[in-house]
């Protein structure tokens, strides 16, 4: 009993200390440094080895310009605990008093301590970094390496050189570090991505590309080809990435999955020629049935999306032949789902598509494959206006995969099914939650639908225009392009000047694009930009217009001007990164 009481007392004491420290931090954050200093003083008396609280206490003294008190506390702690990094704190205390001579004296003492014991480099260098004394931090790390050659501070030194603007040195050190510590490659690439994205003049990208090319020439290790392939993927230059992957394949012919991933990225960017080349390369060079299935799946998927109604029979025959060739088994589930999708959404053969999916559900498969089948079946039921049945299947996926991307996607589709159905109140509640989704795409789409319902309910409590819009949007989902177009055009005529107009113009533009009527699509986007200057869809209209000029009208100057507007006026846009990359290419940054 007594032991239990002592344990309870111990934890209560810890909680009290934690609360005191939090109180002090709150005072500090509000700029009430005298109160914070008083509480930190109590914390240190009870927890003399609490270094974080001690640092905050010194910072309070310095904010209150009590430099002598700060110095006294630092010297006492150095004497008592022999913490050599506190010499940096002492130097900084003098620097705040504009006494650089004394500051440099203590900084040098700290550096000399590294010479005496290289292990002290960690604390001393980190304190220099904390005080943004970048050159001193570099000196500290260099001294540590000199004292113990087994230390590797290339990563830390690289980031410090980057802070000084020495990006060429930063690149060299990061590349050295990544080669020596290949398990930390993602860490390095994350840092490089930050600089690549912030590089307005392409200087950094040019330096990185040059450094990687030199290393692929001097060193035959495929690590550098893989790194260069990654670089080209970041630039969305999938053709050059493919060249690097083929070079890797010649020396290491076992891994085809990079080719599959690269092809998918190219497909997502509508780079169908490159994607087709990659997928055909896979089919020509592997006997692996799973890889063949994936390659065929992607090739038919591209063909299906581009096919006209006259070409549907040929696509159907291709799918049927592939399913027959690889068998109706758990291994060909993705191909069967694609076949069902084509039957349902393109051939309008609801019963045929449903039969394919129901047969697939009888196989012994994992929860992710089952979720993919159920999602396609739910889409198919929704296509045929069986709203409640589709919502049940979406709900099952949501329950089975709560914290997974497939689960979040099912949640969004369930909310959208209610929106199509006209149950705007329930849909609105779901979109309100989903607009905070971790998936940027789902969050963006949920926000747009949330605002669509809100704006058009406030303006018209009877939701007349909203009901018509949801009906037209559902026709678009059903792949009834002509009917959807007609419905949206009717909304434009009957609700001109209302808040529904900008969304309607955007939808009409997208439908014209589906019909390959690019001039009419452009006209809708231009109308939106001219008439709806405050629209939340402005960034989309700008980006879609730029894409039309770049891809179909081959007018790079007009495309560049529109991408530029996205970059400078819509930095929070989901299209910002893509717009910047295409803008740089069109600007003439050929060193990508």
VEXPATI-667490 format. One line per field, with one value per residue (C-alpha): residue number from 1; x, y, z. Coordinates in nm, 2 decimals, padded with zeros to 4 digits. Last residue first. Example, Ala and Ser with C-alpha at 12.3 -4.5 7.8 and 13.67 -1.06 7.14 Angstrom:
2
i = 2,1
u = 01.37,01.23
v = -00.11,-00.45
w = 00.71,00.78
//
This chain:
592
i = 592,591,590,589,588,587,586,585,584,583,582,581,580,579,578,577,576,575,574,573,572,571,570,569,568,567,566,565,564,563,562,561,560,559,558,557,556,555,554,553,552,551,550,549,548,547,546,545,544,543,542,541,540,539,538,537,536,535,534,533,532,531,530,529,528,527,526,525,524,523,522,521,520,519,518,517,516,515,514,513,512,511,510,509,508,507,506,505,504,503,502,501,500,499,498,497,496,495,494,493,492,491,490,489,488,487,486,485,484,483,482,481,480,479,478,477,476,475,474,473,472,471,470,469,468,467,466,465,464,463,462,461,460,459,458,457,456,455,454,453,452,451,450,449,448,447,446,445,444,443,442,441,440,439,438,437,436,435,434,433,432,431,430,429,428,427,426,425,424,423,422,421,420,419,418,417,416,415,414,413,412,411,410,409,408,407,406,405,404,403,402,401,400,399,398,397,396,395,394,393,392,391,390,389,388,387,386,385,384,383,382,381,380,379,378,377,376,375,374,373,372,371,370,369,368,367,366,365,364,363,362,361,360,359,358,357,356,355,354,353,352,351,350,349,348,347,346,345,344,343,342,341,340,339,338,337,336,335,334,333,332,331,330,329,328,327,326,325,324,323,322,321,320,319,318,317,316,315,314,313,312,311,310,309,308,307,306,305,304,303,302,301,300,299,298,297,296,295,294,293,292,291,290,289,288,287,286,285,284,283,282,281,280,279,278,277,276,275,274,273,272,271,270,269,268,267,266,265,264,263,262,261,260,259,258,257,256,255,254,253,252,251,250,249,248,247,246,245,244,243,242,241,240,239,238,237,236,235,234,233,232,231,230,229,228,227,226,225,224,223,222,221,220,219,218,217,216,215,214,213,212,211,210,209,208,207,206,205,204,203,202,201,200,199,198,197,196,195,194,193,192,191,190,189,188,187,186,185,184,183,182,181,180,179,178,177,176,175,174,173,172,171,170,169,168,167,166,165,164,163,162,161,160,159,158,157,156,155,154,153,152,151,150,149,148,147,146,145,144,143,142,141,140,139,138,137,136,135,134,133,132,131,130,129,128,127,126,125,124,123,122,121,120,119,118,117,116,115,114,113,112,111,110,109,108,107,106,105,104,103,102,101,100,99,98,97,96,95,94,93,92,91,90,89,88,87,86,85,84,83,82,81,80,79,78,77,76,75,74,73,72,71,70,69,68,67,66,65,64,63,62,61,60,59,58,57,56,55,54,53,52,51,50,49,48,47,46,45,44,43,42,41,40,39,38,37,36,35,34,33,32,31,30,29,28,27,26,25,24,23,22,21,20,19,18,17,16,15,14,13,12,11,10,9,8,7,6,5,4,3,2,1
u = 01.53,01.82,01.58,01.45,01.29,01.00,00.77,00.95,00.94,00.57,00.50,00.67,00.50,00.15,00.21,00.30,00.01,-00.26,-00.41,-00.42,-00.29,-00.05,-00.33,-00.23,00.14,00.16,-00.19,-00.13,00.20,00.03,-00.20,00.09,00.28,-00.02,-00.06,00.31,00.31,00.04,00.03,-00.35,-00.40,-00.15,-00.02,-00.32,-00.56,-00.34,-00.33,-00.71,-00.74,-00.50,-00.68,-01.03,-00.91,-00.75,-01.06,-01.29,-01.33,-01.50,-01.41,-01.36,-01.68,-01.76,-01.42,-01.26,-01.58,-01.63,-01.27,-01.33,-01.64,-01.47,-01.18,-01.42,-01.58,-01.24,-01.14,-01.43,-01.25,-01.59,-01.44,-01.30,-01.66,-01.77,-01.49,-01.59,-01.96,-01.86,-01.66,-01.94,-02.18,-01.96,-01.94,-02.31,-02.44,-02.40,-02.68,-02.63,-02.80,-03.02,-03.25,-03.01,-02.70,-02.91,-03.03,-02.67,-02.59,-02.88,-02.78,-02.42,-02.53,-02.75,-02.46,-02.21,-02.41,-02.10,-02.32,-02.10,-02.19,-02.56,-02.50,-02.36,-02.67,-02.90,-02.68,-02.70,-03.08,-03.12,-02.88,-03.08,-03.41,-03.25,-03.58,-03.37,-03.23,-02.93,-02.83,-02.89,-02.69,-02.39,-02.39,-02.44,-02.16,-01.94,-01.96,-01.91,-01.60,-01.46,-01.52,-01.33,-01.03,-01.03,-01.06,-00.76,-00.55,-00.59,-00.55,-00.92,-01.03,-01.29,-01.42,-01.59,-01.79,-01.85,-02.02,-02.25,-02.33,-02.42,-02.68,-02.84,-02.82,-03.02,-03.07,-02.98,-02.67,-02.57,-02.64,-02.41,-02.15,-02.14,-02.09,-01.83,-01.64,-01.66,-01.55,-01.24,-01.16,-01.18,-00.96,-00.71,-00.70,-00.79,-01.13,-01.07,-01.34,-01.60,-01.55,-01.56,-01.89,-02.03,-01.95,-02.14,-02.44,-02.43,-02.45,-02.76,-02.93,-02.85,-02.96,-02.96,-02.80,-02.46,-02.49,-02.51,-02.21,-02.01,-02.11,-01.99,-01.66,-01.61,-01.71,-01.45,-01.17,-01.28,-01.25,-00.90,-00.80,-00.96,-00.77,-00.90,-01.05,-01.27,-01.65,-01.63,-01.49,-01.82,-02.02,-01.80,-01.83,-02.21,-02.26,-02.07,-02.29,-02.61,-02.53,-02.43,-02.41,-02.13,-01.92,-01.99,-02.10,-01.91,-01.60,-01.61,-01.67,-01.36,-01.15,-01.27,-01.17,-00.83,-00.77,-00.89,-00.65,-00.46,-00.78,-00.87,-01.07,-00.79,-00.48,-00.57,-00.95,-00.93,-00.69,-00.92,-01.23,-01.05,-00.93,-01.27,-01.43,-01.17,-01.25,-01.62,-01.58,-01.40,-01.72,-01.81,-01.49,-01.19,-00.94,-01.03,-01.05,-00.71,-00.55,-00.71,-00.62,-00.25,-00.26,-00.42,-00.19,00.11,-00.04,-00.12,00.23,00.38,00.17,00.26,00.63,00.77,00.94,01.12,00.88,00.58,00.78,00.90,00.55,00.45,00.73,00.66,00.28,00.35,00.58,00.31,00.03,00.18,-00.16,00.00,-00.17,-00.06,00.30,00.28,00.13,00.41,00.68,00.52,00.52,00.88,00.99,00.82,01.04,01.32,01.52,01.72,02.00,02.28,02.08,01.77,01.95,02.02,01.65,01.54,01.76,01.60,01.26,01.34,01.43,01.09,00.91,01.02,00.77,01.05,01.02,01.03,01.35,01.52,01.40,01.56,01.88,01.88,01.82,02.10,02.32,02.25,02.32,02.69,02.90,03.07,03.22,02.95,02.65,02.83,02.86,02.50,02.39,02.60,02.47,02.11,02.16,02.32,02.05,01.77,01.94,01.97,01.61,01.53,01.24,01.40,01.15,01.02,01.38,01.49,01.22,01.27,01.64,01.55,01.30,01.55,01.80,01.56,01.44,01.80,01.87,01.90,02.17,02.41,02.74,02.57,02.31,02.59,02.80,02.49,02.40,02.76,02.77,02.43,02.51,02.84,02.65,02.38,02.62,02.34,02.45,02.15,02.23,02.58,02.42,02.20,02.50,02.71,02.43,02.41,02.78,02.84,02.99,03.21,03.45,03.73,03.73,03.91,03.90,03.53,03.46,03.66,03.46,03.13,03.23,03.35,03.02,02.83,03.05,02.96,02.59,02.55,02.17,02.15,02.01,02.28,02.55,02.38,02.37,02.74,02.82,02.60,02.71,03.07,03.14,03.24,03.55,03.71,04.01,03.96,03.58,03.66,03.86,03.55,03.36,03.66,03.65,03.28,03.37,03.63,03.41,03.14,03.40,03.51,03.16,03.03,02.70,02.52,02.33,02.68,02.78,02.49,02.57,02.92,02.79,02.54,02.82,03.02,02.71,02.79,03.07,02.84,03.07,02.78,02.88,03.13,02.94,02.61,02.76,02.90,02.57,02.37,02.62,02.61,02.23,02.22,02.47,02.26,01.94,01.82,01.46,01.47,01.81,01.69,01.40,01.63,01.84,01.53,01.43,01.77,01.73,01.39,01.53,01.82,01.62,01.91,01.82,01.46,01.32,01.52,01.50,01.12,01.10,01.33,01.12,00.82,00.98,01.14,00.80,00.64,00.92,00.91,00.54,00.59,00.28,00.49,00.70,00.40,00.26,00.60,00.61,00.26,00.37,00.67,00.46,00.21,00.50,00.64,00.29,00.25,00.58,00.49,00.16,00.36,00.59,00.30,00.12,00.44,00.48,00.11,00.16,00.47,00.28,00.00
v = 02.07,02.26,02.38,02.65,02.83,03.01,02.73,02.48,02.72,02.78,02.41,02.35,02.65,02.55,02.19,02.32,02.57,02.34,02.26,02.64,02.81,03.02,03.16,03.51,03.48,03.11,03.08,03.41,03.28,02.96,03.19,03.39,03.07,02.92,03.23,03.22,02.85,02.85,02.49,02.50,02.15,02.08,02.42,02.64,02.38,02.34,02.71,02.73,02.45,02.63,02.97,02.82,02.61,02.91,03.12,02.85,03.03,03.31,03.67,03.77,03.59,03.76,03.77,03.46,03.25,03.36,03.27,02.92,02.88,02.99,02.76,02.46,02.58,02.59,02.25,02.05,01.72,01.59,01.54,01.90,02.02,01.85,02.03,02.37,02.30,02.21,02.53,02.75,02.58,02.64,03.01,03.05,02.89,03.22,03.37,03.61,03.39,03.13,03.02,03.05,02.91,02.63,02.53,02.51,02.28,02.05,02.04,01.95,01.68,01.53,01.53,01.39,01.10,00.95,00.87,01.11,01.38,01.29,01.32,01.67,01.77,01.64,01.82,02.14,02.12,02.06,02.35,02.59,02.51,02.51,02.62,02.84,03.03,03.26,03.09,02.75,02.82,02.94,02.66,02.38,02.49,02.59,02.23,02.09,02.30,02.21,01.84,01.86,02.03,01.80,01.49,01.61,01.72,01.39,01.44,01.53,01.86,01.93,01.58,01.69,01.97,01.75,01.50,01.76,01.90,01.56,01.51,01.85,01.82,01.50,01.56,01.21,01.34,01.51,01.18,01.00,01.27,01.20,00.83,00.91,01.12,00.84,00.58,00.79,00.82,00.44,00.39,00.63,00.43,00.53,00.37,00.08,-00.18,00.08,00.31,00.02,-00.10,00.25,00.28,-00.05,00.07,00.41,00.22,00.03,00.36,00.54,00.28,00.54,00.31,00.48,00.47,00.09,00.09,00.32,00.09,-00.21,-00.04,00.04,-00.31,-00.46,-00.22,-00.30,-00.67,-00.62,-00.42,-00.67,-00.96,-01.23,-01.58,-01.54,-01.49,-01.11,-01.16,-01.33,-01.04,-00.80,-00.97,-01.02,-00.65,-00.55,-00.78,-00.67,-00.30,-00.32,00.05,-00.01,00.27,00.30,-00.05,-00.28,-00.06,-00.06,-00.44,-00.49,-00.26,-00.46,-00.78,-00.65,-00.55,-00.89,-01.08,-01.27,-01.37,-01.58,-01.54,-01.64,-01.46,-01.52,-01.51,-01.18,-01.04,-01.16,-01.00,-00.67,-00.66,-00.75,-00.47,-00.22,-00.31,-00.29,00.06,00.22,00.36,00.51,00.70,00.57,00.80,00.68,00.32,00.33,00.46,00.20,-00.07,00.02,00.05,-00.30,-00.45,-00.33,-00.45,-00.79,-00.83,-00.74,-01.01,-01.26,-01.22,-01.31,-00.97,-00.77,-00.70,-00.65,-00.40,-00.21,-00.19,-00.03,00.23,00.32,00.36,00.58,00.80,00.85,00.88,01.18,01.26,01.37,01.08,00.85,00.96,00.89,00.55,00.47,00.56,00.34,00.05,00.11,00.13,-00.21,-00.37,-00.48,-00.78,-00.65,-00.48,-00.36,-00.31,-00.23,00.07,00.22,00.16,00.34,00.64,00.67,00.64,00.93,01.13,01.05,01.12,01.48,01.57,01.78,01.57,01.26,01.39,01.41,01.06,00.93,01.11,00.94,00.60,00.66,00.77,00.45,00.25,00.26,00.33,00.64,00.91,00.95,00.90,01.14,01.41,01.38,01.41,01.73,01.89,01.81,01.96,02.28,02.33,02.27,02.52,02.79,02.73,03.10,03.07,02.78,02.73,02.40,02.27,02.39,02.20,01.90,01.88,01.85,01.58,01.40,01.39,01.24,00.99,00.88,00.81,00.44,00.52,00.65,00.69,00.77,01.00,01.19,01.25,01.38,01.60,01.74,01.81,01.97,02.20,02.30,02.41,02.58,02.81,03.05,03.06,02.86,02.60,02.57,02.50,02.23,02.06,02.08,01.90,01.63,01.59,01.55,01.21,01.12,00.84,01.10,01.19,01.51,01.64,01.56,01.74,02.04,02.05,02.03,02.32,02.53,02.48,02.58,02.89,02.98,02.93,03.13,03.10,03.08,02.73,02.64,02.74,02.54,02.23,02.27,02.27,01.98,01.75,01.86,01.75,01.41,01.56,01.61,01.85,01.99,02.02,02.22,02.46,02.54,02.63,02.85,03.02,03.10,03.24,03.48,03.57,03.70,03.89,04.07,04.10,04.31,04.42,04.33,04.06,03.94,03.91,03.67,03.49,03.42,03.29,03.06,02.93,02.86,02.68,02.41,02.29,02.15,02.09,02.04,02.25,02.50,02.53,02.57,02.85,03.03,03.02,03.15,03.43,03.53,03.54,03.75,03.99,04.00,04.11,04.27,04.15,03.95,03.82,03.71,03.54,03.36,03.24,03.09,02.93,02.76,02.64,02.50,02.30,02.18,02.03,01.90,02.13,01.99,02.14,02.46,02.46,02.46,02.74,02.96,02.88,03.01,03.34,03.38,03.33,03.60,03.84,03.74,03.82,03.81,03.60,03.30,03.33,03.34,03.03,02.86,02.93,02.78,02.47,02.43,02.46,02.20,01.96,02.00,01.93,01.62,01.49,01.54,01.36,01.07,01.05,01.07,00.78,00.57,00.66,00.56,00.23,00.16,00.24,00.00
w = -06.69,-06.85,-07.13,-06.91,-07.21,-07.06,-07.18,-06.96,-06.66,-06.71,-06.73,-06.39,-06.23,-06.35,-06.22,-05.88,-05.86,-05.98,-05.63,-05.59,-05.28,-05.49,-05.69,-05.82,-05.90,-06.01,-06.16,-06.35,-06.49,-06.61,-06.82,-06.97,-07.05,-07.23,-07.44,-07.54,-07.60,-07.86,-07.97,-07.99,-07.85,-07.58,-07.47,-07.55,-07.40,-07.09,-07.04,-07.06,-06.80,-06.57,-06.60,-06.56,-06.26,-06.09,-06.15,-06.00,-05.66,-05.86,-05.79,-06.16,-06.28,-06.61,-06.78,-06.63,-06.67,-07.03,-07.10,-06.95,-07.16,-07.48,-07.42,-07.42,-07.74,-07.90,-07.76,-07.90,-07.82,-07.69,-07.34,-07.38,-07.45,-07.13,-06.93,-07.07,-06.98,-06.63,-06.58,-06.72,-06.48,-06.18,-06.27,-06.32,-06.00,-05.82,-06.02,-06.31,-06.56,-06.40,-06.68,-06.97,-06.79,-06.63,-06.98,-07.10,-06.81,-06.91,-07.27,-07.18,-06.95,-07.22,-07.47,-07.23,-07.09,-06.92,-06.62,-06.41,-06.66,-06.62,-06.24,-06.29,-06.49,-06.21,-05.94,-06.14,-06.18,-05.80,-05.73,-05.96,-05.77,-05.42,-05.26,-05.02,-05.32,-05.25,-04.92,-05.07,-05.38,-05.19,-04.93,-05.18,-05.41,-05.12,-04.98,-05.33,-05.38,-05.04,-05.10,-05.43,-05.26,-04.96,-05.18,-05.40,-05.10,-04.93,-04.55,-04.55,-04.39,-04.67,-04.59,-04.26,-04.42,-04.73,-04.50,-04.35,-04.69,-04.83,-04.54,-04.61,-04.99,-05.03,-05.40,-05.51,-05.68,-05.35,-05.17,-05.42,-05.36,-04.99,-05.05,-05.31,-05.05,-04.79,-05.04,-05.13,-04.76,-04.72,-05.03,-04.88,-04.56,-04.21,-04.20,-04.43,-04.35,-04.23,-04.53,-04.77,-04.62,-04.64,-05.01,-05.05,-04.87,-05.05,-05.39,-05.27,-05.16,-05.49,-05.74,-06.01,-06.27,-06.26,-05.88,-05.90,-06.12,-05.89,-05.60,-05.80,-05.88,-05.51,-05.41,-05.64,-05.51,-05.15,-05.21,-05.36,-05.05,-04.81,-04.95,-05.19,-05.18,-05.50,-05.48,-05.52,-05.87,-05.98,-05.84,-06.03,-06.37,-06.32,-06.24,-06.57,-06.78,-06.61,-06.66,-07.02,-07.09,-07.34,-07.20,-06.82,-06.75,-06.99,-06.96,-06.58,-06.58,-06.80,-06.58,-06.27,-06.45,-06.53,-06.17,-06.05,-06.28,-06.00,-05.82,-06.12,-06.45,-06.68,-06.82,-07.19,-07.14,-06.95,-07.22,-07.51,-07.35,-07.29,-07.65,-07.79,-07.58,-07.70,-08.06,-08.00,-07.84,-08.14,-08.30,-07.96,-07.96,-07.77,-07.58,-07.22,-07.34,-07.51,-07.20,-06.98,-07.24,-07.21,-06.83,-06.79,-07.04,-06.84,-06.51,-06.65,-06.80,-06.47,-06.29,-06.56,-06.53,-06.87,-06.91,-07.18,-07.46,-07.24,-07.02,-07.32,-07.44,-07.11,-07.13,-07.49,-07.42,-07.12,-07.33,-07.60,-07.34,-07.15,-07.00,-06.68,-06.49,-06.77,-06.73,-06.36,-06.42,-06.67,-06.42,-06.15,-06.40,-06.51,-06.14,-06.09,-06.36,-06.12,-06.23,-06.53,-06.32,-06.55,-06.87,-06.66,-06.50,-06.84,-06.93,-06.61,-06.71,-07.05,-06.90,-06.67,-06.98,-07.14,-06.81,-06.79,-06.51,-06.34,-06.03,-06.25,-06.41,-06.07,-05.97,-06.29,-06.20,-05.86,-06.01,-06.26,-05.97,-05.76,-06.08,-05.98,-06.29,-06.14,-06.35,-06.61,-06.37,-06.12,-06.38,-06.48,-06.11,-06.06,-06.38,-06.29,-05.94,-06.07,-06.33,-06.07,-05.84,-06.10,-06.23,-06.18,-05.94,-05.74,-05.45,-05.57,-05.64,-05.30,-05.12,-05.34,-05.25,-04.88,-04.95,-05.17,-04.89,-04.63,-04.89,-04.95,-04.58,-04.63,-04.90,-04.64,-04.82,-05.15,-04.98,-04.79,-05.10,-05.28,-04.99,-04.97,-05.35,-05.35,-05.05,-05.21,-05.53,-05.32,-05.14,-05.03,-04.67,-04.56,-04.83,-04.68,-04.35,-04.51,-04.66,-04.34,-04.15,-04.42,-04.47,-04.09,-04.10,-03.80,-03.86,-03.92,-03.55,-03.46,-03.82,-03.85,-03.52,-03.63,-03.96,-03.76,-03.53,-03.82,-04.00,-03.68,-03.65,-04.01,-03.94,-03.62,-03.64,-03.26,-03.28,-03.53,-03.29,-03.02,-03.25,-03.32,-02.95,-02.85,-03.13,-03.14,-02.78,-02.90,-03.07,-02.72,-02.70,-03.05,-02.98,-02.66,-02.88,-03.07,-02.74,-02.63,-02.97,-02.93,-02.58,-02.72,-03.02,-02.79,-02.58,-02.90,-03.03,-02.74,-02.90,-02.57,-02.76,-02.88,-02.51,-02.43,-02.76,-02.63,-02.30,-02.49,-02.70,-02.39,-02.27,-02.54,-02.30,-02.04,-01.74,-01.50,-01.19,-01.33,-01.66,-01.46,-01.24,-01.55,-01.73,-01.43,-01.37,-01.74,-01.75,-01.43,-01.59,-01.91,-01.75,-02.07,-02.00,-02.32,-02.22,-01.88,-02.04,-02.28,-01.99,-01.82,-02.15,-02.18,-01.81,-01.88,-02.18,-01.97,-01.69,-01.48,-01.18,-01.16,-00.83,-00.83,-01.21,-01.21,-00.95,-01.16,-01.47,-01.29,-01.20,-01.54,-01.71,-01.49,-01.58,-01.95,-02.01,-02.39,-02.46,-02.57,-02.25,-02.02,-02.20,-02.17,-01.80,-01.76,-01.96,-01.73,-01.42,-01.56,-01.64,-01.29,-01.14,-01.36,-01.25,-00.88,-00.93,-01.09,-00.79,-00.54,-00.71,-00.70,-00.33,-00.25,-00.43,-00.23,00.10,00.00
//
